[in-house]
Amino acid sequence: MTRIVTGTATLCVFDPALLRHKLEDDCDWWSIPSAELAAVNAGQVAFFNVGGDGAYDIALHAELAEPHVVVHLAVLSGRVFIGAGEDVTGGGLEPDTAYGGLFVDVPAGSYHLQARRDEARINLAFVPDARSSNAFVDLVRI
């Protein structure tokens, strides 16, 4: 289990290779709801609004029996970052683990990322899937 601290009430999960095109964008490009929703629906990133700043424990599982939300996600490089929303690619910076977060290795491909929140614990599971895009009309909250 890894603890992540967010000052933006948001956690993110993404393959940095898929967001490299955002490197020179503003660091808070994703704080514009339409930009966040477009990136999520394209399967480039999963943003989870957790409703408050603070520390959250991340637990990885093979699969979740009752996820609260499922986000389809593409993985190009096989390396996925899980961290605070403020650590997403942008402003000339890519994520690292200096201020929290973690990298996990998963085979390149498409996944449905299952998420379930139990208080300050966020449970995640990467389950292979043929789909890598979404059709959300609202931002993802857990």
Salt bridges, closest charged atoms under 4 A:
ASP25 OD2 - LYS22 NZ 3.49
ASP57 OD1 - ARG3 NE 2.90
GLU94 OE2 - ARG20 NE 2.94
ASP118 OD2 - ARG116 NE 3.18
ASP129 OD2 - HIS72 NE2 3.17
ASP129 OD2 - HIS112 ND1 2.82
